[in-house]
């Protein structure tokens, strides 16, 4: 806009704009009710999303090729694309959405003559595909911004928040006791030496790998033009209650659950994963990996349930 200076991109933002690192974040949101396109546009138009400096700025370059953000007026209509796609014969709408995302990943960059974000509304499938260029932010900042645009179901005038549980207070109390116990000078000096040493090791390792060391050829290795090869996407489904059960058990007994869960997961899927690392005909199929993730969570949920049952029995015996 007039009177405002152009803001230079951060080094990370410039990196994400390089042809070798061009990255667009694709996020899918499923809708419970039929999509009302005009209502969504109205909400986004009045949300904090379009007020954020990065989401109302276009990318420009000066005569030296340096990138800058320039404020502009957001035209909501240009950021919404409505798609009416046919369903597949087997009724699996995830297959249609995954195919759409796979096509976006290789063939549809974001236009630079408008702010680098888009909403794709798939009305038949009842979902919305959010597309943000990685220069706008990382995962945490984008999720925080999306949360700021939401409102509570029973209190529409109040912003959505994440609930703080007692487990988080346990973590803070533990960290407080740990920090109090590390006030000893010797421990502080040792920690400083350790940080300096590991920083040096990782920096040297990064430089060696960047300049000389190369990954060995394997079944997962790509070839020339790999960024344009066709993509395949699979959906791994997780029950939110299962995730909560695992999280609760991990907070209460990290070592026991992790050791038990990793052992169970290794026993159940180790052979399949070993085959996947060596068999070309298995690796390209993302359904195999999605199944591994789903089954691994179920194994960890069973481990968490068993651990909770054991703890309750022990508490009963002590009482």
C-alpha positions as CSV (number, residue, x, y, z in Angstrom):
1,X,0.0,0.0,0.0
2,X,1.0,3.6,-0.5
3,X,3.3,5.1,2.2
4,X,4.5,1.7,3.5
5,X,8.1,0.5,3.0
6,X,8.8,-2.9,1.5
7,X,9.9,-5.4,4.1
8,X,12.8,-7.8,3.2
9,X,12.3,-11.5,3.4
10,X,14.1,-13.5,6.2
11,X,17.0,-15.8,5.2
12,X,14.7,-18.8,5.7
13,X,12.0,-17.2,3.5
14,X,14.5,-16.6,0.7
15,X,15.7,-20.2,1.0
16,X,12.1,-21.5,0.6
17,X,11.8,-19.5,-2.6
18,X,14.8,-21.1,-4.3
19,X,13.7,-23.4,-7.2
20,X,15.4,-26.4,-5.4
21,X,13.5,-25.6,-2.2
22,X,10.1,-24.4,-3.4
23,X,7.8,-25.4,-0.7
24,X,4.0,-25.0,-0.4
25,X,2.2,-26.2,2.7
26,X,-1.1,-28.1,1.9
27,X,-3.5,-28.7,4.7
28,X,-6.9,-30.5,4.4
29,X,-9.9,-29.6,6.6
30,X,-12.9,-31.9,6.6
31,X,-16.3,-30.3,7.0
32,X,-19.2,-31.8,9.0
33,X,-21.9,-29.8,7.1
34,X,-22.2,-28.9,3.4
35,X,-19.8,-26.1,2.3
36,X,-21.3,-22.6,2.2
37,X,-18.8,-20.9,-0.1
38,X,-20.1,-17.3,0.5
39,X,-20.2,-17.8,4.3
40,X,-16.6,-19.0,4.3
41,X,-15.5,-16.1,2.2
42,X,-17.2,-13.6,4.5
43,X,-15.6,-15.2,7.6
44,X,-12.1,-15.1,6.1
45,X,-12.6,-11.5,4.9
46,X,-13.3,-10.4,8.4
47,X,-10.7,-12.6,10.1
48,X,-7.3,-11.9,11.4
49,X,-5.9,-13.9,8.5
50,X,-6.2,-11.1,6.0
51,X,-4.9,-8.6,8.5
52,X,-1.6,-10.3,9.0
53,X,1.2,-8.5,7.2
54,X,2.4,-11.6,5.4
55,X,-1.0,-12.6,4.2
56,X,-1.8,-9.2,2.7
57,X,1.6,-8.7,1.0
58,X,2.8,-9.7,-2.4
59,X,6.3,-10.9,-3.3
60,X,8.4,-8.4,-5.3
61,X,12.0,-8.4,-6.4
62,X,14.3,-5.4,-6.9
63,X,16.7,-4.9,-9.8
64,X,19.3,-6.9,-7.9
65,X,17.0,-9.9,-7.5
66,X,16.4,-9.4,-3.8
67,X,12.9,-10.4,-2.5
68,X,10.7,-8.1,-0.5
69,X,7.1,-8.1,0.9
70,X,4.9,-5.3,-0.4
71,X,1.5,-4.6,1.2
72,X,-1.5,-4.8,-1.1
73,X,-5.2,-5.0,-1.0
74,X,-6.5,-8.6,-0.6
75,X,-9.0,-9.6,-3.2
76,X,-10.8,-12.5,-1.5
77,X,-12.3,-13.8,-4.7
78,X,-8.8,-14.5,-6.2
79,X,-7.9,-16.7,-3.2
80,X,-10.8,-19.1,-3.4
81,X,-11.1,-21.9,-5.9
82,X,-14.3,-23.9,-5.9
83,X,-14.0,-27.5,-7.3
84,X,-17.0,-29.8,-8.0
85,X,-15.2,-33.1,-8.4
86,X,-16.9,-36.4,-9.2
87,X,-16.9,-39.2,-6.6
88,X,-15.2,-42.5,-7.3
89,X,-17.2,-45.7,-7.9
90,X,-16.2,-47.2,-4.5
91,X,-17.3,-44.2,-2.6
92,X,-13.9,-43.5,-1.0
93,X,-13.7,-39.7,-1.0
94,X,-10.3,-39.8,0.6
95,X,-9.0,-41.3,-2.7
96,X,-10.3,-38.2,-4.6
97,X,-8.8,-35.8,-2.1
98,X,-5.4,-37.5,-2.0
99,X,-5.3,-37.5,-5.8
100,X,-6.1,-33.8,-5.9
101,X,-3.3,-33.1,-3.3
102,X,-0.8,-35.2,-5.3
103,X,-1.5,-33.2,-8.4
104,X,-1.1,-29.9,-6.5
105,X,2.2,-31.1,-5.2
106,X,3.9,-31.2,-8.6
107,X,1.9,-29.1,-11.0
108,X,0.3,-26.1,-9.4
109,X,2.6,-23.3,-7.9
110,X,1.1,-20.3,-6.2
111,X,0.7,-17.1,-8.3
112,X,3.1,-14.4,-7.2
113,X,0.9,-11.5,-8.3
114,X,-1.2,-12.0,-5.2
115,X,-0.5,-13.0,-1.5
116,X,0.9,-16.5,-1.4
117,X,-2.1,-18.4,0.0
118,X,-5.2,-20.1,-1.4
119,X,-8.4,-21.9,-0.3
120,X,-9.5,-24.8,-2.5
121,X,-13.1,-25.8,-1.7
122,X,-14.0,-29.4,-2.8
123,X,-17.8,-29.2,-2.3
124,X,-18.6,-32.8,-3.3
125,X,-16.0,-34.2,-0.9
126,X,-16.9,-31.7,1.8
127,X,-13.4,-30.5,2.5
128,X,-11.2,-27.4,2.2
129,X,-7.6,-27.5,1.0
130,X,-5.5,-24.7,2.5
131,X,-2.4,-23.8,0.6
132,X,0.3,-21.5,2.2
133,X,3.7,-20.9,0.9
134,X,6.4,-21.8,3.4
135,X,7.8,-18.3,3.3
136,X,4.6,-17.2,5.2
137,X,5.6,-19.2,8.3
138,X,6.4,-22.6,9.8
139,X,3.9,-25.2,11.0
140,X,3.6,-23.8,14.5
141,X,3.0,-20.2,13.4
142,X,0.5,-21.2,10.7
143,X,-1.4,-23.4,13.2
144,X,-1.5,-20.6,15.7
145,X,-2.9,-18.2,13.1
146,X,-5.5,-20.7,12.1
147,X,-6.5,-21.2,15.7
148,X,-6.8,-17.4,16.1
149,X,-9.3,-17.4,13.2
150,X,-11.6,-20.0,15.0
151,X,-14.3,-19.5,17.6
152,X,-15.8,-21.7,20.3
153,X,-18.9,-23.7,19.3
154,X,-20.9,-22.8,22.4
155,X,-19.4,-19.3,22.7
156,X,-19.0,-17.8,19.1
157,X,-17.8,-14.5,20.5
158,X,-14.8,-16.1,22.3
159,X,-11.6,-17.3,20.5
160,X,-10.7,-20.9,20.5
161,X,-8.0,-22.0,23.0
162,X,-6.1,-25.2,23.8
163,X,-6.9,-26.6,27.2
164,X,-4.1,-26.9,29.8
165,X,-4.2,-30.2,31.6
166,X,-2.7,-31.3,34.9
167,X,-0.1,-33.2,33.0
168,X,1.3,-29.9,31.7
169,X,1.6,-28.6,35.2
170,X,3.5,-31.8,36.2
171,X,5.9,-31.1,33.4
172,X,6.4,-27.5,34.5
173,X,6.9,-28.5,38.1
174,X,9.4,-31.1,37.1
175,X,11.3,-28.6,34.9
176,X,11.3,-26.1,37.8
177,X,12.8,-28.7,40.2
178,X,15.4,-29.6,37.5
179,X,16.3,-26.0,36.9
180,X,16.6,-25.4,40.6
181,X,18.9,-28.4,41.0
182,X,21.2,-27.2,38.2
183,X,22.2,-24.0,40.0
184,X,25.5,-25.6,40.9
185,X,28.4,-23.9,39.1
186,X,30.1,-27.2,38.0
187,X,26.9,-28.4,36.4
188,X,26.5,-25.2,34.5
189,X,30.1,-25.3,33.3
190,X,29.7,-28.9,32.2
191,X,26.5,-28.1,30.4
192,X,28.1,-25.2,28.6
193,X,31.0,-27.4,27.5
194,X,28.6,-30.1,26.3
195,X,26.5,-27.6,24.3
196,X,29.7,-26.1,22.7
197,X,31.0,-29.6,21.8
198,X,27.9,-31.0,20.3
199,X,27.3,-27.7,18.4
200,X,30.7,-28.0,16.9
201,X,30.2,-31.7,16.0
202,X,26.8,-31.0,14.3
203,X,28.1,-28.0,12.4
204,X,31.1,-29.9,11.1
205,X,28.9,-32.8,10.2
206,X,26.5,-30.5,8.3
207,X,29.3,-28.9,6.4
208,X,30.9,-32.2,5.4
209,X,27.6,-33.6,4.3
210,X,26.7,-30.5,2.3
211,X,30.1,-30.2,0.6
212,X,31.4,-33.8,0.1
213,X,29.4,-36.6,1.7
214,X,26.5,-37.9,-0.3
215,X,23.8,-40.4,0.5
216,X,24.3,-43.8,-0.9
217,X,21.9,-45.1,-3.7
218,X,18.9,-47.0,-2.4
219,X,15.4,-47.8,-3.4
220,X,14.1,-44.5,-2.1
221,X,16.7,-42.5,-4.0
222,X,15.3,-40.3,-6.8
223,X,16.8,-39.4,-10.1
224,X,17.0,-36.4,-12.4
225,X,13.8,-34.4,-12.2
226,X,12.5,-36.2,-9.1
227,X,10.6,-33.1,-8.0
228,X,8.3,-33.6,-11.0
229,X,7.7,-37.3,-10.6
230,X,4.0,-38.3,-9.9
231,X,3.1,-38.3,-6.3
232,X,0.9,-40.7,-4.3
233,X,-0.7,-39.9,-1.0
234,X,-2.4,-42.2,1.5
235,X,-4.5,-41.4,4.6
236,X,-3.6,-42.8,8.0
237,X,-6.6,-42.5,10.4
238,X,-6.1,-42.0,14.1
239,X,-8.8,-41.9,16.8
240,X,-8.4,-38.8,18.9
241,X,-9.2,-40.7,22.1
242,X,-6.4,-43.2,21.3
243,X,-4.0,-40.3,20.9
244,X,-5.1,-38.9,24.3
245,X,-4.6,-42.3,26.0
246,X,-1.1,-42.6,24.6
247,X,-0.3,-39.0,25.6
248,X,-1.5,-39.5,29.1
249,X,0.5,-42.6,29.6
250,X,3.6,-41.1,28.2
251,X,3.4,-38.1,30.6
252,X,2.8,-40.4,33.6
253,X,5.5,-43.0,32.7
254,X,7.7,-42.1,29.8
255,X,10.2,-44.8,30.0
256,X,7.8,-47.7,30.6
257,X,5.4,-46.8,27.8
258,X,8.0,-45.9,25.2
259,X,10.0,-49.0,25.8
260,X,6.9,-51.2,25.8
261,X,5.4,-49.4,22.8
262,X,8.6,-49.5,20.7
263,X,9.1,-53.2,21.5
264,X,5.5,-54.0,20.5
265,X,5.7,-51.9,17.4
266,X,9.0,-53.6,16.4
267,X,7.7,-57.1,17.0
268,X,4.5,-56.4,15.1
269,X,5.8,-54.4,12.1
270,X,9.6,-54.9,12.1
271,X,9.5,-57.5,9.4
272,X,7.2,-55.4,7.2
273,X,9.3,-52.3,7.6
274,X,12.5,-54.2,6.9
275,X,10.9,-55.4,3.7
276,X,9.8,-51.9,2.8
277,X,13.4,-50.6,3.1
278,X,14.7,-53.2,0.6
279,X,11.8,-54.0,-1.8
280,X,11.2,-51.5,-4.6
281,X,7.7,-52.9,-5.2
282,X,6.6,-52.1,-1.6
283,X,8.2,-48.7,-1.0
284,X,6.3,-46.6,-3.6
285,X,3.0,-47.8,-2.1
286,X,2.1,-45.2,0.6
287,X,-0.8,-47.4,1.8
288,X,1.8,-49.8,3.4
289,X,3.4,-47.0,5.4
290,X,0.0,-45.5,6.4
291,X,-1.0,-49.0,7.7
292,X,2.3,-49.2,9.7
293,X,1.5,-45.8,11.4
294,X,-2.1,-46.8,12.2
295,X,-1.1,-50.2,13.6
296,X,1.8,-48.7,15.6
297,X,-0.6,-46.3,17.3
298,X,-3.0,-49.1,18.2
299,X,-0.1,-51.1,19.7
300,X,0.9,-48.1,21.8
301,X,-2.7,-47.5,22.9
302,X,-2.9,-51.1,24.1
303,X,0.4,-50.6,25.9
304,X,-0.9,-47.4,27.5
305,X,-4.1,-49.2,28.6
306,X,-2.1,-52.1,30.0
307,X,0.1,-49.7,31.9
308,X,-2.8,-47.7,33.3
309,X,-4.5,-51.0,34.5
310,X,-1.2,-52.1,36.2
311,X,-0.8,-48.8,37.9
312,X,-4.4,-48.8,39.2
313,X,-3.9,-52.3,40.6
314,X,-0.7,-51.4,42.3
315,X,-2.3,-48.3,43.8
316,X,-5.2,-50.4,45.1
317,X,-2.8,-52.9,46.7
318,X,-0.9,-50.1,48.4
319,X,-4.0,-48.5,49.7
